[in-house]
Amino acid sequence: MSDAQDELKRLKKLRTPNATEQARTADLELGSGPGDRNWETFLWNFKGPGATKTLFEAATEWLDAPAAAGGPARKFDYDFWIQAMVRLLFLKRKHASSWEDAVRRFNGGGTAAANYRKRVMKRLGNVKAAGKAGKPYAADNI
């Protein structure tokens, strides 16, 4: 993003930009408006100098590829996503005061995240109780 911002500054300083430079300036200005949404949209659609794909195109290609030889595409591979989310949860835990806080951070902020944390922690208690009783646990209402 900083490269794009620098390029935009450089292009705006040109006294008589050619058609290619004008088009590039217009592309770069799409992300320069106020607010994070403009930059998020810009980043997903930005194609850097020499790049053959946008971030969106690269991410789509990656998600459509099989996660394992002969397996389904990553976007449909349950095992892949469970592993990815467990990794993400451990990353959240590094910056959280407890596992409960990590679960809340995993789901964002606000009331919805706090309620999510409560539901997950309740399920954890149910899992522990089932384990102590020697019974399998099957989550309900997910």
FENCORTA-V189666 format. One line per field, one symbol per residue. phi: phi as a letter, one per 30 degrees, with the letter a starting at -180 (. if undefined). A space follows every 10 residues. Layout:
phi->???
This chain:
phi->.ddddddded dddddbdddd ddddedddde ccddjddddd deddcdbdei dcbddddddd dddddddbei ddeedcdede ddddddeddd dddeccdadd dddddecjbi ddddddeddd dddedddddd dddicdcbdc hc
